């Protein structure tokens, strides 16, 4: 069996119990060495074959997985965060399906939720935002024109931008055009949950200078929206006057 496992954002304890069990039982581990903490490998068996995919291209990764599966070995493909978000796993899973090889995806904690937990903020505040947009700035991988940052920012929803901090000038320019304001709160979280994590706060008007001062050019989440600093309404779920399936509301 092949397992695509989300390692989480950085802290090795944020992998799921199921993901760690797969690591412990794996005969082969292929891990994303440029992004995944090597501490995860402490749970590998002594005789486990370990490959760093940062030094491999797609065909080499697939060759290892297909060979191992045909030899009856358990294989873990260890991705950063959650593999379904910018994990490039579809291009690995489709060839495995063509070969008739079984695989499973074990989800992980994504960096966007790790960043929110680091700064102690909730994306979905009543009367502020009930939508979270996960996106990125176009780079070597293009973004469909319909999904450009200006258009997405116009929704005024909570936003989390991946893979974009290297072009903060372009990010801020597009967001300002979409929001129609430079006074929108922004947080940049570098390497969320890692030991060298950094948290930077500002607005669209001030954040570029602050990020450049810290020399952050990669491995950071850009969080944008009023959820970062805004008045909000309390939820109805825990309102003592609100009746739910499990509790009768108190009439005042």
N, C-alpha and C positions, 0 to 999 in steps of 0.2 A: 504494500500500500504506500502511496505517496501522500504526504500531508503538507499542504501549504499553510504555514503557521504564522500568525501575526505575533511578533516579538514584543509589541508595545512600543512606546515612544523613546525609551532610553533606560530608565530604571529597570533592571532585570526582574525585579519582583512584580512588575506590572504585566508580565505574561500570564495567560490564563492557566489554571491548574491542568486543563486538558492539553494545552500547548506544551507545558513543561513535561508532562507525562510522555508525550510523543517524542520530545527530545531525549528523554531518558531511555527510551526503547529503540531509538533509531540506529540503524546500521550505517546509514549515510546521512550527513548533514551538509546542505549547501546553504550558506548564510550570506546575507548582504553585508560584507565586511566594512563597507564605507559608512554604514548607518546603524548597524546592529551592534549592541554591546557584546564584546567577546566573552563577558562573564557568563553569558548563556551557555557557552561551551563547557562550563564546569560541570554541567549535568550530563554530558555525553559519556557513553561507555568508553572504556579504555581502548577497545579495538574498533571504535567508530571511524569511518572514513570522513574526513572533514575537508570541504572545499569552500574557498572564498570567492563568491560570484563577482566581486568587484574586479577580479582579474580574468573573468571569463566572458565570452559572448554567448548569445542565446543558444546557438547550436551546441556549444560545449556543455552548457547547463542541461539541455535536453538529452544529450548523449549519456551523461552521468545518470540522470533520472531513469531513462528508458533501459539502460543496461542493468541498473540496480533492480528495477522492478521485474525484469525478465529473469533475474537471478533469485527472485523471491525475497528480496531485502526490503526492510522498512526504511523509507526515506523521508526526511524533513527538509522542505524548502523554506528557510526561515527568512521572512521579510520584516522590514521595519513597520511599526504602527499596526494598522489593519491592512491586510494585503489587497482588499477590494478597492482601496482609495490610492490611486497613483502607484499601484504595486506592479503593474505590467505583468499580471498573472494570466490574463486571458490568452496571451500569445504563447504561454507555456501550457495551459490546460487544453487548448484546442488540439495540438499535436498529440497529446497523451490520449485524448478521446479517439483520435484517428487510429492510434495504435491499440485501442481496446484496453488501455491501462487504467485501473481504478485510482481515484484520488479523492481527497477530502480537503475542504478549506476550514481551518480553525481560526475564527476571527480574533482580532487583537484590539488593544486600546489605541485609538488614533491620536496623532500629535495635536489635532485641533481640540479634542476634549482634554488632553493633558495640559495644553496651554491655558484653557479656561480654568481648569482646577488649580493651576499654579498661581493665577492672579485672583482666584476666588470670585469668579463671576459666572452668572447663568445666562446662556444665550437667549432663552425664551421667557422673557418677562412679560406678564400681562400688561396690556396697553402700551407696550414699547415695541416688542417684536415677537412674533410666533413662528418665524421662519429663519432657518440658517442656510446661507448660501456657501457652499464649499467650491472654491474655484482656484484659478491660477492665472498669472500673466503669461501671455504668449512668449515662448522662447524658442529653443530648438524644436520643441514639440508645439505645433500651432494650436490655437484655440479657435473654434468655430466663430465666425463673425457675429452670429446671433448671441454669443455668450461673452462679448467684450465687457470689460470692467465697467465702462461708463453705463451701459445698458443695465447691468446687474445692480449697480449702486443706486440706480434710480428707484429701485423697489424699497430702499431704506430699511432693508432687512438686516439682521445680524450677519456678518460675513467673516469667513476664515479663509485666508489666502495661503496656499501652499507654494513652494518652489518659486517665490517671487521676490524675495528680499534683495536679491542681487540687482534688481532694477527698481529701487524705491522711487526714484524720480518719475519713472513712467507709471508706476502704480498710483502714486499720489495724484499725478496730473489727471489720470482717467477717473479716479474716485471723486476728485473735486468736481469734475464736469458732471458726473452722475448725481452726486449728492447736492450739487449747487451751493456748496459751502465748504470752507476750509476749517470750520469749527467742530468737525466731527471727531469724537474720541477714537484713539487708536492705541493698541498695545502690540508690541513686538516681543515675542517670547523666543529667545534663542535656546535651542537644545533643551526643550521642556523635559523636566524630571532627571536630566543628567546632573552630575556634580558641578559642572561649570555653567549651569543655567544662568541666563540673564533675562531681566524683565525691564522693558522700556515703555514708558507711557508718554502720551502727548496727544496732539490733534493732527489732522491732515496738514495744517500749517507749520507744525513744529517737528514732526516725527522724522523727516528726512535727515535733518542736521544731527539729531540725536543718534540715529542708527549709524550714520557715517562716523560720528565721534567714537562709537564703540567698535568700528571696523567690522560690522556684521554683514557678510555677503552671502551666507548660505545657512541652511539648517535652522530656519526660524519660521514661526507662524506669525502672520500679520492678522490681527483681529480688529475688526472695524465695526462701529455702530454705537447707537445710544445705550445699548445694554451695558456698556462699560462704565457709564456715568450718567444715570438718569433717575428721575422719580418713576415709580411704577406702582401698580395696584397689586394687592395681595391676591393669591389664588382663591378661587371659589371652593376648591377641594377641601381646604382646611378651615374655611370660614365656619364659625360655630353656628351661624344662622342658616347654613346651607344643608339641605337634606340630601344624603347620598344613599346608595343601596345598602350601606352598612351602618349608617348613623342618622338619627333623627335630629334635624336642626333645632336649635334652641330659639324660641320666639322671644324677642325683646319688646 
